[in-house]
Amino acid sequence: MNVLVITDAYPPEIRSAAVLMSELATGLRDLGHSVSVLTCYPEYNLTPQARERFADRAANFDLTEDGVRVLRVPAKDIHNCGPIRRGISFIKLPLIMTRAAKTLKGIDAIIHYSPPLTLGVAAVWLKKRFNCPYIMNVQDLFPQNAIDLGVLRNRPAIALFRYVESYCYRHADWITCHSPGNAEHLHQQISNGQRISVVHNWVQLSDYQVPPSPVPREALGLADKFVLFFAGVMGFAQDLGTVIECARCLQGHPDIAFLLVGDGVEKDKLTAQAQGLDNVYFHPFISAADYPSWLSSADVGLVTLQKTMKTPVVPSKILGYMAAGKPWIASVNPQSDANLIARQGQCGLLCRPSDPADMADVVLRLYRDRSLLDRLGQNGRRYCRQHFDKSHCLDQYQSILSELASVN
């Protein structure tokens, strides 16, 4: 089949969504499909080498990369900016994407990664043009997550995005989501018989079987310290202010350090909040290739979300922690399916969301009990192999595509 993947994130951008969609595209290619990707021009979280390579936009609009055709369109203000600018850009994006898709021919199926939700509009339009099925991969339950976080309050805007959400769900031939809680939420919201399947986000375990990088410990002065690690977007939803205050609670333990890697709209605020703390270390984004070895050099992974975020989202960084055999601490709302994974896999410890003192207690528990640290890490790798294996998840997409092809 000729499969079109629509996503706003694709390498060389350093984002979990970019890695996931790249592996989906190349995985489908390996299964015998012809794959095209319609995505945004890389602007955010780039290595200097990638920024130099993509300096010429015209030369990088339509390329074949790893056997996948990649069409990149210009799209400003979709990351690292305020919600109003981002919202306007997301509304314009379907028009830009659809215009760029004029060079595509003979598409047999479309897979759309949401967020952004609005790209589903482009997927529906292209579905009609090519008379082909449309699979919607729902990651974040937008706009509900934005409403929960308080970043989307304008009633007309909420009504608009609710309509777009309903429009996409109504026209999707199949909806996939990454956890049972998300599937249950969608079943309650959708009443017109759409097929909904849980297809877990995956991780390539072999990528994480690497020796620790000496860089973070030696260059940042973390030798012999107990390192808690976060890498990713530093936005409002991530609630990293709780991590900073947790570090403040633990100043009396000089062997414990917090390493926060990444960038985002909240980074300057977090840096200011951490002034005077000698146990918090910031570092810019690292490449996807370097991430496993940096993670391997840490002791514990951190997962934090605002307590107002009530959707069952599972942050994808959890899978990396598990693949690397690292225990993790989750500060998330009880509705998150991250809690379910922690309990079923016996691989992570939970603390009350947005509660720095409770997080500090959990940190100290792991710091003082290294046998528990090792046991949680081993459990996580085992659970990851059983449930988040890449080949199994790709086989699920293969089955969905085959079933849709048989009825179209």
Kinemage of the C-alpha trace (Angstrom):
@kinemage 1
@onewidth
@group {chain A} dominant
@subgroup {mainchain}
@vectorlist {calphas} color= white
{ca met a 1} P 0.000 0.000 0.000
{ca asn a 2} L 0.973 3.645 -0.483
{ca val a 3} L 0.724 5.056 3.030
{ca leu a 4} L 0.815 8.757 3.932
{ca val a 5} L 1.853 9.746 7.468
{ca ile a 6} L 0.830 13.267 8.553
{ca thr a 7} L 2.676 14.698 11.549
{ca asp a 8} L 4.081 18.025 12.678
{ca ala a 9} L 7.214 16.347 14.117
{ca tyr a 10} L 9.836 14.365 12.235
{ca pro a 11} L 13.626 14.058 12.454
{ca pro a 12} L 15.936 15.891 12.644
{ca glu a 13} L 13.776 17.558 15.317
{ca ile a 14} L 14.572 16.083 18.726
{ca arg a 15} L 11.159 15.140 20.051
{ca ser a 16} L 9.583 11.869 21.136
{ca ala a 17} L 6.861 12.338 18.512
{ca ala a 18} L 9.495 12.739 15.794
{ca val a 19} L 11.204 9.500 16.782
{ca leu a 20} L 7.888 7.632 16.990
{ca met a 21} L 6.704 8.779 13.571
{ca ser a 22} L 10.080 8.101 11.964
{ca glu a 23} L 10.036 4.567 13.338
{ca leu a 24} L 6.445 4.110 12.170
{ca ala a 25} L 7.366 5.262 8.665
{ca thr a 26} L 10.483 3.100 8.370
{ca gly a 27} L 8.720 0.175 10.067
{ca leu a 28} L 5.904 0.262 7.520
{ca arg a 29} L 8.521 0.540 4.800
{ca asp a 30} L 10.162 -2.638 6.104
{ca leu a 31} L 6.761 -4.349 5.997
{ca gly a 32} L 6.594 -3.691 2.256
{ca his a 33} L 4.634 -0.442 2.082
{ca ser a 34} L 5.546 2.646 0.099
{ca val a 35} L 5.567 5.457 2.669
{ca ser a 36} L 5.378 9.233 2.366
{ca val a 37} L 5.497 11.701 5.261
{ca leu a 38} L 3.892 15.138 5.237
{ca thr a 39} L 5.424 17.206 8.008
{ca cys a 40} L 6.658 20.626 9.109
{ca tyr a 41} L 10.024 22.073 8.253
{ca pro a 42} L 12.395 21.472 11.190
{ca glu a 43} L 12.740 24.562 13.358
{ca tyr a 44} L 12.775 23.337 16.933
{ca asn a 45} L 15.262 21.305 18.992
{ca leu a 46} L 17.921 20.830 16.329
{ca thr a 47} L 21.577 19.974 16.640
{ca pro a 48} L 23.939 22.537 15.051
{ca gln a 49} L 24.675 20.006 12.302
{ca ala a 50} L 20.981 19.564 11.513
{ca arg a 51} L 20.390 23.317 11.534
{ca glu a 52} L 23.203 23.791 9.036
{ca arg a 53} L 21.964 20.944 6.859
{ca phe a 54} L 18.432 22.338 6.668
{ca ala a 55} L 19.415 25.969 6.181
{ca asp a 56} L 18.291 25.781 2.537
{ca arg a 57} L 14.527 25.229 2.710
{ca ala a 58} L 13.976 24.804 -1.006
{ca ala a 59} L 16.555 22.023 -1.232
{ca asn a 60} L 14.898 20.118 1.604
{ca phe a 61} L 11.219 20.394 0.679
{ca asp a 62} L 10.919 16.986 -0.980
{ca leu a 63} L 13.527 14.364 -0.074
{ca thr a 64} L 13.823 10.598 0.151
{ca glu a 65} L 15.253 9.629 3.532
{ca asp a 66} L 15.796 5.996 4.537
{ca gly a 67} L 13.472 4.876 1.765
{ca val a 68} L 10.698 7.251 2.860
{ca arg a 69} L 9.548 10.280 0.886
{ca val a 70} L 9.433 13.317 3.201
{ca leu a 71} L 7.619 16.529 2.255
{ca arg a 72} L 8.317 19.445 4.611
{ca val a 73} L 6.221 22.609 4.750
{ca pro a 74} L 7.059 25.922 6.471
{ca ala a 75} L 5.166 26.332 9.734
{ca lys a 76} L 6.077 29.014 12.248
{ca asp a 77} L 4.880 29.436 15.822
{ca ile a 78} L 3.857 25.877 16.522
{ca his a 79} L 6.364 25.326 19.345
{ca asn a 80} L 8.045 27.349 22.068
{ca cys a 81} L 5.553 30.213 21.848
{ca gly a 82} L 2.397 31.396 23.549
{ca pro a 83} L -0.932 29.557 23.210
{ca ile a 84} L -2.600 32.231 21.043
{ca arg a 85} L 0.126 32.240 18.404
{ca arg a 86} L 0.282 28.467 18.513
{ca gly a 87} L -3.475 28.129 18.151
{ca ile a 88} L -3.551 30.420 15.113
{ca ser a 89} L -0.699 28.492 13.505
{ca phe a 90} L -2.434 25.169 14.090
{ca ile a 91} L -5.588 26.500 12.437
{ca lys a 92} L -3.597 27.549 9.352
{ca leu a 93} L -1.575 24.335 9.180
{ca pro a 94} L -4.171 22.124 7.384
{ca leu a 95} L -4.271 24.570 4.467
{ca ile a 96} L -0.477 24.595 4.200
{ca met a 97} L -0.274 20.805 4.404
{ca thr a 98} L -3.039 20.195 1.866
{ca arg a 99} L -1.443 22.589 -0.605
{ca ala a 100} L 1.897 20.778 -0.291
{ca ala a 101} L 0.217 17.405 -0.840
{ca lys a 102} L -0.613 18.270 -4.453
{ca thr a 103} L 2.500 16.410 -5.564
{ca leu a 104} L 1.306 13.164 -3.954
{ca lys a 105} L -0.457 10.526 -6.014
{ca gly a 106} L -2.125 7.178 -5.428
{ca ile a 107} L -2.362 7.257 -1.620
{ca asp a 108} L -4.072 4.118 -0.259
{ca ala a 109} L -4.204 5.008 3.454
{ca ile a 110} L -3.521 7.988 5.730
{ca ile a 111} L -2.216 7.945 9.308
{ca his a 112} L -2.423 11.202 11.254
{ca tyr a 113} L -0.549 11.816 14.525
{ca ser a 114} L -2.523 14.044 16.899
{ca pro a 115} L -1.500 16.517 18.298
{ca pro a 116} L -1.920 18.765 16.567
{ca leu a 117} L -5.579 17.914 16.269
{ca thr a 118} L -6.095 20.319 13.380
{ca leu a 119} L -3.937 18.214 11.061
{ca gly a 120} L -6.860 15.806 11.120
{ca val a 121} L -8.701 18.319 8.948
{ca ala a 122} L -5.982 17.957 6.315
{ca ala a 123} L -6.203 14.175 6.703
{ca val a 124} L -9.965 14.242 6.072
{ca trp a 125} L -9.598 16.462 3.019
{ca leu a 126} L -6.904 14.193 1.594
{ca lys a 127} L -8.966 11.123 2.446
{ca lys a 128} L -11.689 12.507 0.218
{ca arg a 129} L -9.254 13.416 -2.537
{ca phe a 130} L -7.652 9.958 -2.640
{ca asn a 131} L -10.790 8.021 -1.645
{ca cys a 132} L -8.821 6.122 0.983
{ca pro a 133} L -9.186 5.232 4.685
{ca tyr a 134} L -7.926 7.512 7.448
{ca ile a 135} L -6.385 6.269 10.712
{ca met a 136} L -6.209 8.821 13.533
{ca asn a 137} L -3.497 8.163 16.120
{ca val a 138} L -4.627 10.050 19.231
{ca gln a 139} L -1.852 10.853 21.686
{ca asp a 140} L -3.144 13.886 23.607
{ca leu a 141} L -6.862 14.336 24.166
{ca phe a 142} L -7.053 17.892 22.865
{ca pro a 143} L -8.758 20.222 23.627
{ca gln a 144} L -9.584 18.598 26.984
{ca asn a 145} L -5.967 18.577 28.141
{ca ala a 146} L -5.581 22.286 27.336
{ca ile a 147} L -8.836 23.054 29.173
{ca asp a 148} L -7.636 21.078 32.206
{ca leu a 149} L -4.352 22.988 32.215
{ca gly a 150} L -6.164 26.311 31.999
{ca val a 151} L -4.344 27.400 28.843
{ca leu a 152} L -7.558 27.217 26.769
{ca arg a 153} L -10.319 29.285 28.369
{ca asn a 154} L -11.884 31.258 25.547
{ca arg a 155} L -15.352 29.793 24.938
{ca pro a 156} L -15.475 30.402 21.165
{ca ala a 157} L -12.015 28.824 20.825
{ca ile a 158} L -13.102 25.835 22.902
{ca ala a 159} L -16.216 25.452 20.756
{ca leu a 160} L -14.113 25.631 17.579
{ca phe a 161} L -11.666 22.961 18.720
{ca arg a 162} L -14.484 20.757 20.016
{ca tyr a 163} L -16.015 20.929 16.544
{ca val a 164} L -12.674 20.063 14.906
{ca glu a 165} L -12.277 17.153 17.331
{ca ser a 166} L -15.742 15.818 16.508
{ca tyr a 167} L -15.131 16.326 12.774
{ca cys a 168} L -11.919 14.295 12.861
{ca tyr a 169} L -13.378 11.482 14.961
{ca arg a 170} L -16.453 11.315 12.752
{ca his a 171} L -14.453 10.937 9.536
{ca ala a 172} L -11.733 8.633 10.847
{ca asp a 173} L -12.073 5.025 9.725
{ca trp a 174} L -10.040 3.802 12.683
{ca ile a 175} L -8.732 5.459 15.839
{ca thr a 176} L -5.665 4.252 17.706
{ca cys a 177} L -4.529 5.418 21.130
{ca his a 178} L -1.681 4.470 23.419
{ca ser a 179} L -3.384 3.300 26.625
{ca pro a 180} L -6.591 1.668 27.910
{ca gly a 181} L -7.602 4.825 29.765
{ca asn a 182} L -7.452 6.850 26.565
{ca ala a 183} L -9.486 4.188 24.764
{ca glu a 184} L -12.160 4.303 27.464
{ca his a 185} L -12.281 8.096 27.257
{ca leu a 186} L -12.752 7.894 23.480
{ca his a 187} L -15.449 5.208 23.744
{ca gln a 188} L -17.409 7.504 26.064
{ca gln a 189} L -17.001 10.457 23.719
{ca ile a 190} L -17.643 8.756 20.367
{ca ser a 191} L -21.009 7.159 19.751
{ca asn a 192} L -21.032 6.463 16.019
{ca gly a 193} L -19.330 3.067 16.096
{ca gln a 194} L -15.776 4.027 15.157
{ca arg a 195} L -13.264 1.276 15.679
{ca ile a 196} L -10.874 2.154 18.498
{ca ser a 197} L -7.752 0.124 19.231
{ca val a 198} L -5.049 0.421 21.869
{ca val a 199} L -1.696 0.428 20.093
{ca his a 200} L 0.940 1.222 22.673
{ca asn a 201} L 3.702 3.620 21.853
{ca trp a 202} L 6.800 1.530 21.464
{ca val a 203} L 10.482 1.604 22.153
{ca gln a 204} L 13.432 -0.169 20.549
{ca leu a 205} L 15.017 -1.907 23.524
{ca ser a 206} L 18.297 -2.524 21.731
{ca asp a 207} L 18.811 1.245 21.385
{ca tyr a 208} L 19.037 1.499 25.169
{ca gln a 209} L 21.530 -1.299 25.784
{ca val a 210} L 24.451 1.117 25.721
{ca pro a 211} L 27.175 2.035 28.213
{ca pro a 212} L 26.754 5.225 30.246
{ca ser a 213} L 28.075 8.412 28.722
{ca pro a 214} L 30.831 10.002 30.816
{ca val a 215} L 29.850 13.475 29.598
{ca pro a 216} L 27.060 14.446 32.023
{ca arg a 217} L 28.877 13.254 35.128
{ca glu a 218} L 32.333 14.555 34.248
{ca ala a 219} L 31.484 17.771 32.405
{ca leu a 220} L 28.708 18.822 34.774
{ca gly a 221} L 30.417 17.778 37.972
{ca leu a 222} L 28.021 14.926 38.766
{ca ala a 223} L 30.626 12.254 39.512
{ca asp a 224} L 29.576 10.040 42.435
{ca lys a 225} L 26.189 11.770 42.731
{ca phe a 226} L 22.757 10.155 42.762
{ca val a 227} L 21.280 11.682 39.581
{ca leu a 228} L 17.590 12.200 38.857
{ca phe a 229} L 17.064 12.829 35.155
{ca phe a 230} L 14.508 14.651 33.018
{ca ala a 231} L 14.919 15.324 29.293
{ca gly a 232} L 12.335 16.907 27.049
{ca val a 233} L 10.106 19.917 26.593
{ca met a 234} L 10.075 22.336 29.511
{ca gly a 235} L 6.553 23.669 29.192
{ca phe a 236} L 3.721 24.491 31.552
{ca ala a 237} L 2.224 20.997 31.341
{ca gln a 238} L 5.459 19.380 32.567
{ca asp a 239} L 5.193 20.965 36.050
{ca leu a 240} L 8.964 21.079 36.479
{ca gly a 241} L 8.555 23.720 39.152
{ca thr a 242} L 7.662 20.816 41.453
{ca val a 243} L 11.038 19.229 40.651
{ca ile a 244} L 12.857 22.473 41.509
{ca glu a 245} L 11.060 22.692 44.848
{ca cys a 246} L 11.792 19.011 45.489
{ca ala a 247} L 15.470 19.808 44.958
{ca arg a 248} L 15.135 22.634 47.463
{ca cys a 249} L 13.756 20.157 50.003
{ca leu a 250} L 16.807 17.933 49.465
{ca gln a 251} L 19.562 20.525 49.758
{ca gly a 252} L 20.750 18.786 52.893
{ca his a 253} L 21.719 15.754 50.813
{ca pro a 254} L 24.703 16.907 48.718
{ca asp a 255} L 24.988 13.526 46.965
{ca ile a 256} L 21.586 13.962 45.275
{ca ala a 257} L 21.419 15.985 42.032
{ca phe a 258} L 18.747 16.846 39.467
{ca leu a 259} L 19.707 17.014 35.788
{ca leu a 260} L 17.144 18.768 33.567
{ca val a 261} L 17.877 18.553 29.846
{ca gly a 262} L 15.896 20.404 27.180
{ca asp a 263} L 14.220 23.689 26.392
{ca gly a 264} L 10.787 25.268 26.293
{ca val a 265} L 8.700 28.289 27.188
{ca glu a 266} L 9.141 27.667 30.928
{ca lys a 267} L 12.923 27.225 30.959
{ca asp a 268} L 13.814 30.808 31.844
{ca lys a 269} L 11.289 30.762 34.671
{ca leu a 270} L 12.658 27.445 35.951
{ca thr a 271} L 16.236 28.689 35.774
{ca ala a 272} L 15.262 31.721 37.845
{ca gln a 273} L 13.398 29.516 40.315
{ca ala a 274} L 16.518 27.346 40.749
{ca gln a 275} L 18.815 30.284 41.502
{ca gly a 276} L 20.802 29.539 44.643
{ca leu a 277} L 20.311 25.773 44.414
{ca asp a 278} L 23.526 23.827 43.932
{ca asn a 279} L 21.783 20.499 43.237
{ca val a 280} L 19.959 21.471 40.007
{ca tyr a 281} L 21.766 21.299 36.659
{ca phe a 282} L 20.358 22.493 33.325
{ca his a 283} L 21.603 21.398 29.916
{ca pro a 284} L 20.358 22.134 26.370
{ca phe a 285} L 18.680 19.468 24.254
{ca ile a 286} L 20.824 16.494 23.333
{ca ser a 287} L 20.493 14.471 20.149
{ca ala a 288} L 18.295 11.395 19.971
{ca ala a 289} L 21.457 9.355 19.356
{ca asp a 290} L 23.034 10.601 22.597
{ca tyr a 291} L 19.920 10.282 24.732
{ca pro a 292} L 20.212 6.549 25.637
{ca ser a 293} L 23.794 6.879 26.910
{ca trp a 294} L 22.919 9.993 28.919
{ca leu a 295} L 19.962 8.185 30.432
{ca ser a 296} L 22.172 5.187 31.183
{ca ser a 297} L 24.443 7.466 33.228
{ca ala a 298} L 21.529 8.558 35.481
{ca asp a 299} L 20.025 6.695 38.422
{ca val a 300} L 16.327 7.576 38.251
{ca gly a 301} L 13.997 9.049 35.616
{ca leu a 302} L 11.450 11.765 36.403
{ca val a 303} L 7.920 12.054 35.003
{ca thr a 304} L 5.893 15.111 35.977
{ca leu a 305} L 2.627 16.615 34.764
{ca gln a 306} L 0.394 19.316 36.194
{ca lys a 307} L -2.126 17.861 38.637
{ca thr a 308} L -4.937 19.583 36.717
{ca met a 309} L -4.143 17.442 33.658
{ca lys a 310} L -6.776 14.754 34.100
{ca thr a 311} L -6.588 12.949 30.774
{ca pro a 312} L -5.004 9.442 30.905
{ca val a 313} L -1.888 10.438 28.955
{ca val a 314} L 1.241 8.286 29.339
{ca pro a 315} L 4.391 10.398 28.822
{ca ser a 316} L 6.536 8.576 26.275
{ca lys a 317} L 9.731 9.145 28.267
{ca ile a 318} L 8.530 6.403 30.635
{ca leu a 319} L 9.191 3.805 27.942
{ca gly a 320} L 12.774 4.991 27.550
{ca tyr a 321} L 13.352 4.725 31.296
{ca met a 322} L 12.016 1.175 31.284
{ca ala a 323} L 14.012 0.139 28.217
{ca ala a 324} L 17.166 1.452 29.889
{ca gly a 325} L 16.387 -0.468 33.070
{ca lys a 326} L 15.940 2.723 35.099
{ca pro a 327} L 13.309 3.140 37.806
{ca trp a 328} L 11.186 6.248 37.588
{ca ile a 329} L 9.232 8.585 39.834
{ca ala a 330} L 5.867 9.813 38.553
{ca ser a 331} L 4.160 12.972 39.748
{ca val a 332} L 0.968 12.778 37.701
{ca asn a 333} L -2.776 12.914 38.206
{ca pro a 334} L -4.334 9.597 39.343
{ca gln a 335} L -6.230 9.408 36.024
{ca ser a 336} L -2.961 8.978 34.103
{ca asp a 337} L -2.300 5.460 32.879
{ca ala a 338} L 1.302 6.011 33.962
{ca asn a 339} L 0.062 4.998 37.408
{ca leu a 340} L -1.286 1.761 35.953
{ca ile a 341} L 2.065 0.952 34.332
{ca ala a 342} L 3.952 1.697 37.553
{ca arg a 343} L 1.734 -0.657 39.531
{ca gln a 344} L 1.380 -3.467 36.989
{ca gly a 345} L 5.034 -3.415 36.010
{ca gln a 346} L 6.353 -2.745 39.520
{ca cys a 347} L 8.838 -0.429 37.848
{ca gly a 348} L 8.106 3.064 39.151
{ca leu a 349} L 7.147 4.873 42.334
{ca leu a 350} L 4.294 7.346 42.564
{ca cys a 351} L 4.055 10.561 44.517
{ca arg a 352} L 1.245 13.021 44.955
{ca pro a 353} L 1.112 15.362 41.951
{ca ser a 354} L 2.576 18.826 42.442
{ca asp a 355} L 3.754 17.903 45.960
{ca pro a 356} L 7.524 18.594 46.269
{ca ala a 357} L 7.783 17.231 49.803
{ca asp a 358} L 6.172 13.924 48.858
{ca met a 359} L 8.447 13.661 45.815
{ca ala a 360} L 11.449 14.299 48.063
{ca asp a 361} L 10.367 11.430 50.328
{ca val a 362} L 10.171 9.085 47.333
{ca val a 363} L 13.597 10.233 46.109
{ca leu a 364} L 15.074 9.470 49.517
{ca arg a 365} L 13.464 6.042 49.534
{ca leu a 366} L 15.275 5.112 46.320
{ca tyr a 367} L 18.479 6.833 47.402
{ca arg a 368} L 18.600 4.767 50.579
{ca asp a 369} L 17.475 1.429 49.106
{ca arg a 370} L 19.681 0.494 46.157
{ca ser a 371} L 18.238 -3.021 46.008
{ca leu a 372} L 14.804 -1.491 45.366
{ca leu a 373} L 16.406 0.745 42.731
{ca asp a 374} L 17.815 -2.270 40.887
{ca arg a 375} L 14.636 -4.340 41.243
{ca leu a 376} L 12.411 -1.630 39.795
{ca gly a 377} L 14.791 -1.158 36.874
{ca gln a 378} L 14.876 -4.848 36.033
{ca asn a 379} L 11.085 -5.084 36.320
{ca gly a 380} L 10.704 -2.159 33.950
{ca arg a 381} L 12.886 -3.679 31.244
{ca arg a 382} L 10.979 -6.958 31.504
{ca tyr a 383} L 7.572 -5.233 31.339
{ca cys a 384} L 8.741 -3.093 28.425
{ca arg a 385} L 9.805 -6.170 26.462
{ca gln a 386} L 6.400 -7.779 27.063
{ca his a 387} L 4.166 -4.799 26.253
{ca phe a 388} L 6.023 -2.114 24.301
{ca asp a 389} L 7.983 -4.077 21.757
{ca lys a 390} L 8.239 -2.191 18.479
{ca ser a 391} L 7.602 -5.176 16.198
{ca his a 392} L 4.372 -6.107 17.983
{ca cys a 393} L 3.008 -2.552 17.745
{ca leu a 394} L 3.904 -2.292 14.051
{ca asp a 395} L 2.176 -5.606 13.431
{ca gln a 396} L -0.979 -4.076 14.900
{ca tyr a 397} L -0.816 -1.230 12.371
{ca gln a 398} L -0.207 -3.779 9.621
{ca ser a 399} L -3.358 -5.638 10.658
{ca ile a 400} L -5.399 -2.433 10.712
{ca leu a 401} L -4.166 -1.430 7.256
{ca ser a 402} L -4.907 -4.894 5.881
{ca glu a 403} L -8.439 -4.893 7.279
{ca leu a 404} L -9.149 -1.418 5.926
{ca ala a 405} L -7.780 -2.416 2.516
{ca ser a 406} L -10.086 -5.417 2.412
{ca val a 407} L -13.204 -3.267 2.794
{ca asn a 408} L -12.212 -0.395 0.495
